[in-house]
Amino acid sequence: MLRRIAVALAVALVAPACSSSGNAAPPAEAPAPVAPKPAAPPAAPVAKPEPRVVVVSVDGLRADLITPEVMPRHAKLAAEGATAKSASTIPETDTLPSHAAMLSGVGAAAHGLTWNSYRKDRGPIRVPTVFSAAHDRKLATAMFVGKAKLRHLLLPGSVDHFEIPRDPTCAGVAAAAAAHFASARPHLMFVHFSDPDDAGHRSGWLSPDYLAAAKASDRCLGTLLDAIDATPMAASTLVIVTADHGGDGHSHSDGRSQLNRRIPWIARGAGFARASTIDAPVDTRDTAATVLAALGLPALPNMLGTSRLPVR
């Protein structure tokens, strides 16, 4: 009897435990492993913008006219870049030989353009120019000028686009050059305003006519600079504004006169510090050397000019 009671008690004690075990919640499942995110691809290198150079020659512009009152756009450009304390052209102070020196880096005896009018039978300049050097490296080139005599600066095949606009005043030249820069984006462009020189010969340097022409050229420079600054290439474009000669009275041909030889020279971009001054004397042949250095091209053979790019 006692044995039966003990067995019954054992069954009674075991039964609730078995019942509770049957109703227990199943163990929680372990979270699924999270796959690691793939590493981000390395950022593509940012392409360095190609350098570009625009040279503006204001024919016959005297350096002493560049003031905020007379030529505010030139003065603003000077505040945005560097200005030569003293700059001069070669002793042959006429338009054609001076421009030939400016764009070749050599003097008149070497470049051979000793006359000052368009003479088709005499052919082009006799030495390489910044345009032939740029074109040989497959860089796009362009020239917009107000005088036919500057055709002598064209070595065959060196300039992709040469134009004397139907309106050869600075207004026509600036408009054509601005449109071309915005659309074609040349690596090297030369722009020539003839107005001050024309007025100087007509009415005299520093005459009211001459001053009006200088002010017109200032507005024309603004047209060109506005077009350049509206493009993505503005920050990588070196702008040089200079002249072929000054003038006194009704002429500029006497190379012994500092009024004839002294020229402006302003550069913006390519590392030139804002509102800075170039203390060393600048020669017009330095323009060619500076252009080539800015484009990353070697100097031309027998070049006399010195690059004025800041040392980095």
Secondary structure as UniProt FT lines:
FT   HELIX           2..22
FT   STRAND          52..58
FT   TURN            59..60
FT   HELIX           63..65
FT   TURN            68..70
FT   HELIX           72..80
FT   STRAND          82..84
FT   STRAND          87..88
FT   HELIX           95..104
FT   HELIX           108..111
FT   HELIX           120..122
FT   HELIX           130..136
FT   TURN            137..138
FT   STRAND          141..144
FT   HELIX           148..153
FT   TURN            156..157
FT   STRAND          161..163
FT   HELIX           170..184
FT   STRAND          188..193
FT   HELIX           195..203
FT   TURN            205..206
FT   HELIX           208..229
FT   TURN            232..233
FT   HELIX           234..236
FT   STRAND          237..242
FT   TURN            249..250
FT   TURN            255..256
FT   HELIX           258..261
FT   STRAND          265..268
FT   TURN            270..271
FT   TURN            274..275
FT   STRAND          276..278
FT   STRAND          282..283
FT   HELIX           285..294
FT   TURN            295..296
FT   TURN            301..302
//
